Amino acid sequence: MATALKSSTIAAWQGPARALTLAVSYRKQWVLLIAALAGVDALAVLASLSLAYVVRLSSGLLAYTATYHPETYRIFLLVSVPLWLLIFAALGLYRVDGLLGGLGEYTAVLRGSMGGVISIVILSFFLGEKFILSRGWLLLVWGFSVLLVGGGRFAMRRVAYALRRQGYLTARVLIVGANDQGIAMAEQWLRSPTSGMAVIGFLDDFKTIGTRVIDGLEVLGRPTALATIAHKVHAQEVVIVSGAVGWESFQEILGRPLRRNGYIVRLSPGFYATLGTGVVVSNKSFVPLLTMSESRLAGLDVALKHVIDYTLALILCIPTLPAVAVIAAGLKRAAPGEPLFDRHAMWGLGKAPFAMWKFHTRPGGSRLEDALLASGLDKLPQLCNVLAGQMSLVGPRPRAAGGDPGDACVSQNLHTVKPGILGPWMIDAVWLSGNEQQDELSYVRNWTVWLDLQVIFQTLLPWLVLGRRKQPSHSSHSG
């Protein structure tokens, strides 16, 4: 019966596989996307060189009195485009694993544009005095190329995401190991239609073949049958969960010529469900090691998060200061003798304690207090917490210090980012499961600057201007 169930499951998956690959195969889809990216990059570089020439030299917008030779710039115009594409390729900008996720692609664009300008300078140096170039032109070339190449990459990423929602540019994935770690990864990919990872089933040494694991996905067989099953279900990627398979099965999988079988094998360290922070792979005398970060965000991500928080918080302080004064006067009049603010002990980033401020409101209090609670304007003093670096504009709910931590792993992961005034529970596009902690955990793991901006733009105006917001669920650990 188990064998029959496995055969029927494989047969069911063959139909969608053929449908998706009928017009263009998975690999050809990526070839076409990379070719399109190279074309967009070439046009962006060409436009950057031309626009810089117009602005700096030929338009008269910027005074340039030195003698220059237009044919010199035409030569560099023709030479620079293929040269820059080679530099981009060397930096991994056409490598599949480096595309469509995170800020690494844009960081490589910055480095590639700088490398392109440096290559022009070196080339002009060796060609002699006739090929001396305007330094202002070079600076404009770099600035325009960062904007145009980065903008082109941003637009192409939106196109690729739209294609992924239709099933293209998406790998069919087998997960080897149906334990909690494997299930957590599958849930993550199932909840993200733009991840490019379509889980089609599990292989497992310990669960019965045909066992339903999650969302109709089943155990299709044993890890030792990987090559046969991957071929039948047209899998393009295989993710092995470390510790979820027997050692003999693990050795047998890695002992085969993996690429020849037509799929890529990836190894998960096996602690995904308990880890919300980032990791960096380093080599110590050719020994690969994973270095865990203390927080979820690092490098450029932290800088962007800070820019959003401090810039918008300062901007919001200007119109809200008069509102705070009016609200304070109203509270003082409605409840003489009561404090104006409540001070709550909360956990912050890395579970560091801090004092979170809110307007003092009482259950069944005055009409002003009820209005503050209903609109969320009781949180206005928390802008001070943002400016103090204790909170973010967007993040998980603040957790009360000393309160019930709930699931220890979830709680630990939620403290890898700053708590927020606004959060994923306030917009339906992010509020997916109806489970507060799981949706906040999904926010932590899937954080991007665009997600923060989405939450801000979809909640801030109605939250402050119209006094409407998505009503939060009641939770004993929420602030």
Sequence and secondary structure as in RCSB ss.txt:
>XXXX:A:sequence
MATALKSSTIAAWQGPARALTLAVSYRKQWVLLIAALAGVDALAVLASLSLAYVVRLSSGLLAYTATYHPETYRI
FLLVSVPLWLLIFAALGLYRVDGLLGGLGEYTAVLRGSMGGVISIVILSFFLGEKFILSRGWLLLVWGFSVLLVG
GGRFAMRRVAYALRRQGYLTARVLIVGANDQGIAMAEQWLRSPTSGMAVIGFLDDFKTIGTRVIDGLEVLGRPTA
LATIAHKVHAQEVVIVSGAVGWESFQEILGRPLRRNGYIVRLSPGFYATLGTGVVVSNKSFVPLLTMSESRLAGL
DVALKHVIDYTLALILCIPTLPAVAVIAAGLKRAAPGEPLFDRHAMWGLGKAPFAMWKFHTRPGGSRLEDALLAS
GLDKLPQLCNVLAGQMSLVGPRPRAAGGDPGDACVSQNLHTVKPGILGPWMIDAVWLSGNEQQDELSYVRNWTVW
LDLQVIFQTLLPWLVLGRRKQPSHSSHSG
>XXXX:A:secstr
 HHHHHHHHHHHHHHHHHHHHSSS HHHHHHHHHHHHHHHHHHHHHHHHHHHHIIIIISSSS   S   HHHHHH
HHHHHHHHHHHHHHHTTTT GGGSSSSSHHHHHHHHHHHHHHHHHHHHHHHH GGG   HHHHHHHHHHHHHHHH
HHHHHHHHHHHHHHHTTTT EEEEEE  SHHHHHHHHHHHT TTSSEEEEEEE SSS TT EEETTEEEEE GGG
HHHHHHHTT SEEEEETTSS HHHHHHHHTS TGGGT EEEEE S GGG  S EEEEEETTEEEEEE SSS  TH
HHHHHHHHHHHHHHHHHHHHHHHHHHHHHHHHHHSTTS SEEEEEEE GGG EEEEEEE   TT  HHHHHHHHH
TGGGTTHHHHHHTTS EEESS  EETTS   SHHHHHHHTTS  EEE GGGSTTT  SS HHHHHHHHHHT  HH
HHHHHHHHHHHIIIII         TTB 
